[in-house]
Amino acid sequence: MPHRRQSVLPPCAPSLRATILRMTTRTPAPDLQSLTDPREFFEVLTPKRAMVVMAHPDDCEFSTGGTVAVLTKAGWEVNIVVATSGNKGTKDPRVTSQQLAGEREEEQRNAAKVLKAREPVFFGFPDGALINDDELRGLIVTQIRRRRPELLITWDGFRASFNHRDHRRVGRAAYDAVYPAADDHLYYPLDKEEGLEPHRPIALLLAGTDQPDFHVDIEPVLRTKVRAVLAHISQMGGRSEAEMLRMWRDRQRAADEDESTPRLRESFKRVIMRR
């Protein structure tokens, strides 16, 4: 009589046995770190939800507007979180902080519409006064738990070269919110009262980095990015779309030293988070 291979599964109900078999034969998850092509990387991530956490209105559009346009074009939901209202970003002596804050928040809403992102969330901190403290981290944690992004984009708060104070601090606060706070239920436990469960994005993209290793081709959406930037009228000094397109192409051409990267790109440092 031929030898019969014994099952390694314990005796159990047929339905439970089938479930165990499915779990033990599940296709391994892809190695995200090995996916260097942004198109493949974005395709693998699911659910298709991203969050951009920035310091000022216009930060998103200047640093990652092309990437947001790439994502929304592919069907992603993108949420934009802005820590300040940019209430000091002007040279016009006739403008008050309160007036400017209102203008810049409305400009950010208009830019989000251009990019087909969701309605932005504003924390309303004063421009130039961000602190990486429990309050700022807690607000970011709440947004992460509420929107549950698979991908989070923020400033690189750790770069060694010159960096805007608000960019540095919001970048570090977002990083600290992702790990460990947002995914551990004893951090900011009042979120439970809103029914918000712990959550950790699987990946971060850090903008404005001096160690880029992830380059998104934005040439197909450059016009969308430029139009989103131009929605920030108070900051753009009457520049035209044609002028901005030419500026971006000339700037990229002048900086283009690596032929392996896209000609028109937004570059990030990528961080893969363990769950």
C-alpha positions as CSV (number, residue, x, y, z in Angstrom):
1,M,0.0,0.0,0.0
2,P,1.4,3.4,-1.0
3,H,2.4,5.7,1.9
4,R,-0.2,8.4,2.5
5,R,1.1,11.8,3.5
6,Q,-0.5,12.9,6.7
7,S,-2.1,16.4,6.9
8,V,-0.3,18.8,9.1
9,L,-3.6,20.5,9.9
10,P,-5.4,19.5,13.1
11,P,-8.9,17.9,12.9
12,C,-11.5,20.7,12.6
13,A,-14.7,21.6,10.9
14,P,-14.6,21.6,7.0
15,S,-15.2,25.4,6.8
16,L,-12.4,26.2,9.3
17,R,-10.1,23.7,7.5
18,A,-10.7,25.5,4.2
19,T,-10.0,28.9,5.8
20,I,-6.7,27.6,7.2
21,L,-5.7,26.2,3.8
22,R,-6.4,29.5,2.1
23,M,-4.3,31.3,4.7
24,T,-1.3,28.9,4.4
25,T,-1.3,29.1,0.6
26,R,-1.8,32.9,0.3
27,T,0.4,34.6,-2.3
28,P,3.2,36.5,-0.5
29,A,2.9,40.2,-0.3
30,P,5.2,42.0,-2.8
31,D,8.5,43.4,-1.5
32,L,7.6,47.1,-1.6
33,Q,11.2,48.1,-1.1
34,S,12.2,46.3,-4.3
35,L,9.6,48.2,-6.4
36,T,11.6,51.2,-7.7
37,D,9.2,52.1,-10.5
38,P,6.6,54.5,-9.0
39,R,3.9,53.2,-11.4
40,E,4.4,49.7,-10.1
41,F,4.6,50.9,-6.5
42,F,1.4,52.9,-6.7
43,E,-0.4,50.1,-8.4
44,V,0.5,47.6,-5.7
45,L,-0.6,49.8,-2.8
46,T,-4.2,49.3,-1.7
47,P,-6.5,50.8,-0.7
48,K,-5.8,53.8,-2.9
49,R,-5.8,56.5,-0.3
50,A,-3.1,59.1,0.2
51,M,-2.6,62.0,2.6
52,V,-0.4,65.0,2.1
53,V,0.6,66.8,5.3
54,M,2.3,70.2,4.7
55,A,3.0,73.4,6.6
56,H,1.6,76.1,4.4
57,P,-1.0,76.6,1.6
58,D,0.9,76.0,-1.7
59,D,3.5,73.6,-0.2
60,C,1.6,70.6,-1.6
61,E,1.3,72.1,-5.1
62,F,4.9,73.2,-5.4
63,S,6.5,70.1,-3.9
64,T,4.2,67.3,-4.8
65,G,1.4,68.6,-7.0
66,G,2.4,66.5,-9.9
67,T,2.5,63.4,-7.8
68,V,-1.0,64.2,-6.4
69,A,-2.2,64.6,-10.0
70,V,-0.7,61.3,-11.0
71,L,-2.5,59.6,-8.1
72,T,-5.9,61.2,-8.6
73,K,-5.7,60.4,-12.3
74,A,-5.2,56.8,-11.3
75,G,-8.3,56.8,-9.1
76,W,-6.7,57.5,-5.7
77,E,-8.4,59.5,-3.0
78,V,-6.0,62.2,-1.8
79,N,-6.5,64.2,1.4
80,I,-4.5,67.5,1.9
81,V,-3.7,68.6,5.5
82,V,-2.3,72.1,6.0
83,A,-0.9,72.9,9.5
84,T,-0.9,76.8,9.1
85,S,-3.0,79.2,7.2
86,G,0.1,80.9,5.7
87,N,-0.9,84.2,7.4
88,K,2.5,85.8,7.1
89,G,3.5,85.0,3.5
90,T,3.3,88.4,1.8
91,K,5.4,91.5,1.1
92,D,2.2,93.7,0.7
93,P,2.2,96.1,3.7
94,R,-1.6,96.7,3.2
95,V,-2.6,93.1,3.9
96,T,-3.4,91.9,7.5
97,S,-2.7,88.4,8.8
98,Q,-6.4,87.7,9.1
99,Q,-7.1,88.8,5.6
100,L,-4.2,86.8,4.2
101,A,-5.2,83.6,6.1
102,G,-8.6,83.7,4.5
103,E,-7.2,84.3,1.0
104,R,-4.7,81.5,1.3
105,E,-7.1,79.0,2.6
106,E,-9.4,79.7,-0.3
107,E,-6.5,79.4,-2.7
108,Q,-5.7,76.0,-1.3
109,R,-9.2,74.9,-1.8
110,N,-9.1,76.0,-5.4
111,A,-5.8,74.2,-5.9
112,A,-7.2,71.0,-4.5
113,K,-10.0,71.1,-6.9
114,V,-7.6,71.5,-9.8
115,L,-5.7,68.4,-8.6
116,K,-9.1,66.6,-7.9
117,A,-8.1,66.1,-4.3
118,R,-10.6,66.2,-1.4
119,E,-11.5,69.3,0.6
120,P,-8.3,70.4,2.5
121,V,-8.1,70.3,6.3
122,F,-6.6,73.3,8.0
123,F,-5.2,73.3,11.6
124,G,-4.9,77.1,11.6
125,F,-1.6,77.5,13.4
126,P,0.3,80.8,12.9
127,D,2.7,80.8,10.1
128,G,6.3,80.4,11.4
129,A,5.2,79.1,14.8
130,L,4.9,75.4,14.3
131,I,6.2,73.2,17.1
132,N,6.5,69.4,17.0
133,D,4.6,68.9,20.2
134,D,1.8,66.7,21.5
135,E,-0.9,69.0,20.0
136,L,0.4,69.0,16.4
137,R,1.2,65.3,16.5
138,G,-2.2,64.5,17.9
139,L,-4.0,66.5,15.2
140,I,-2.1,64.6,12.5
141,V,-2.8,61.2,14.3
142,T,-6.5,62.0,14.3
143,Q,-6.4,62.7,10.5
144,I,-4.5,59.5,9.9
145,R,-7.0,57.5,11.9
146,R,-9.9,59.2,10.2
147,R,-8.8,59.0,6.6
148,R,-6.7,55.8,6.9
149,P,-4.2,56.6,4.1
150,E,-2.0,53.8,2.7
151,L,0.6,56.5,1.6
152,L,1.5,59.7,3.5
153,I,3.5,62.5,1.8
154,T,5.2,65.2,3.9
155,W,8.3,67.3,4.1
156,D,11.6,65.7,4.9
157,G,12.2,67.1,8.3
158,F,15.5,65.4,8.7
159,R,17.5,66.8,5.8
160,A,20.9,68.2,6.6
161,S,20.8,71.3,4.3
162,F,18.9,74.5,4.9
163,N,15.3,74.0,5.6
164,H,12.3,76.2,6.5
165,R,11.5,75.9,10.2
166,D,7.8,75.1,9.6
167,H,8.7,72.5,6.9
168,R,11.2,70.8,9.2
169,R,8.8,70.7,12.2
170,V,5.7,69.5,10.3
171,G,7.8,66.8,8.6
172,R,9.1,65.5,11.9
173,A,5.6,65.7,13.5
174,A,4.1,63.7,10.7
175,Y,6.8,61.1,10.9
176,D,6.3,60.9,14.7
177,A,2.6,60.6,14.2
178,V,2.9,57.8,11.8
179,Y,5.3,55.9,14.1
180,P,4.4,54.9,16.7
181,A,1.4,57.1,17.7
182,A,-1.3,56.6,15.1
183,D,-1.2,52.8,15.2
184,D,-1.0,52.4,19.0
185,H,-4.4,52.8,20.7
186,L,-3.0,54.2,24.0
187,Y,-1.7,57.3,22.2
188,Y,-4.4,60.0,22.0
189,P,-7.1,57.7,23.4
190,L,-9.8,60.3,23.0
191,D,-9.9,59.4,19.3
192,K,-11.8,56.2,20.5
193,E,-14.7,58.4,21.5
194,E,-15.1,59.3,17.8
195,G,-14.9,55.6,16.8
196,L,-11.4,56.1,15.3
197,E,-9.3,53.0,15.2
198,P,-5.5,52.8,15.1
199,H,-3.9,52.9,11.7
200,R,-0.4,53.1,10.1
201,P,0.3,54.0,6.5
202,I,2.5,51.5,4.8
203,A,4.7,54.1,3.1
204,L,5.9,57.7,3.4
205,L,7.3,59.9,0.7
206,L,9.5,62.7,2.1
207,A,9.5,65.8,-0.1
208,G,12.3,68.4,-0.3
209,T,14.9,65.8,0.6
210,D,18.6,65.9,0.0
211,Q,18.7,62.1,-0.4
212,P,16.1,61.3,-3.1
213,D,15.6,57.7,-4.1
214,F,12.1,57.8,-5.6
215,H,11.3,59.8,-8.7
216,V,7.8,60.3,-10.0
217,D,7.4,61.2,-13.7
218,I,5.1,64.3,-13.8
219,E,5.5,65.2,-17.5
220,P,2.0,63.9,-18.4
221,V,0.4,66.1,-15.6
222,L,2.8,69.1,-15.6
223,R,0.1,71.4,-16.9
224,T,-2.2,70.3,-14.0
225,K,0.5,70.9,-11.5
226,V,1.2,74.4,-12.9
227,R,-2.5,75.3,-12.8
228,A,-2.7,74.2,-9.2
229,V,0.3,76.3,-8.3
230,L,-1.2,79.3,-10.1
231,A,-4.4,78.9,-8.0
232,H,-2.3,80.5,-5.2
233,I,-2.8,83.9,-6.7
234,S,-1.4,85.8,-3.6
235,Q,1.9,84.1,-4.0
236,M,2.4,84.0,-7.8
237,G,2.8,87.7,-8.7
238,G,0.7,87.5,-11.9
239,R,2.8,84.8,-13.6
240,S,1.2,83.1,-16.6
241,E,0.7,79.4,-17.3
242,A,3.1,79.5,-20.2
243,E,5.8,81.2,-18.1
244,M,5.4,78.7,-15.4
245,L,5.6,75.7,-17.8
246,R,8.8,77.1,-19.3
247,M,10.3,77.8,-15.9
248,W,9.7,74.2,-14.7
249,R,11.1,72.7,-17.9
250,D,14.2,75.0,-17.9
251,R,14.8,74.3,-14.2
252,Q,14.6,70.6,-14.7
253,R,16.8,70.6,-17.7
254,A,19.5,72.6,-15.9
255,A,19.4,70.1,-12.9
256,D,19.2,67.0,-15.1
257,E,22.4,65.0,-14.4
258,D,20.9,61.5,-14.1
259,E,19.6,60.0,-17.3
260,S,18.0,57.1,-15.4
261,T,15.4,59.4,-13.8
262,P,12.4,61.0,-15.6
263,R,13.1,64.2,-17.4
264,L,10.3,66.1,-15.5
265,R,9.9,64.7,-12.0
266,E,9.2,65.2,-8.4
267,S,11.7,63.4,-6.1
268,F,11.3,62.0,-2.6
269,K,13.0,59.9,0.0
270,R,10.8,56.8,0.4
271,V,10.2,55.1,3.7
272,I,8.5,51.7,4.0
273,M,6.8,51.1,7.4
274,R,6.3,47.7,9.0
275,R,2.9,46.8,10.3
